[in-house]
Amino acid sequence: MGIMSTSQPGATGNRAAARVACSLLLLAAGCAGIESIELTGRQGEAWDRFHDCQRETGARVTLKQIEPGGRFVYSGSRYELNRMKACLDARRSGSGGL
């Protein structure tokens, strides 16, 4: 069983509501036949940062959710999460990766 991690630690009271809203939006979009949903600027940046680190580290992690503010949740084994987190932290601090 995998472990879940977030790109920004700290819980908010609205997290569960945001997940439900995002899930409903995705469900509605799928039912309506919409092929893509436009990401916010911060979601796009998070998407790029996640996939850049995934390619760079070779970490086998799964992106579970991206919130409108750019916070994202991903899962994988502890080893894979540590590799991914190191890359994401380095990118956040501006040193560009591993």
NORGI-V321219 format. One record per backbone hydrogen bond with DSSP energy under -0.5 kcal/mol. NH is the residue of the N-H (numbers start at 0). CO is the residue of the C=O. Records with the same first field share a line. If there is no record, write none. Layout:
NH->CO + CO
This chain:
2->75
4->73
6->71
14->11
17->13
18->14
19->15
20->16
21->17
22->18
23->19
24->20
25->21
26->22
27->23
28->24
29->25
30->26
31->27
32->28 + 29
33->28
43->39
44->40
45->41
46->42
47->43
48->44
49->45
50->46
51->47
52->48
53->49
54->50
55->51
56->52
57->53
60->58
61->74
63->61 + 72
64->72
66->70
69->66
72->64
73->4
74->61
75->2
80->76
81->77
82->78
83->79
84->80
85->81
86->82
87->83
88->84
89->85
90->86
91->87
92->88
93->89 + 90
94->89
95->89
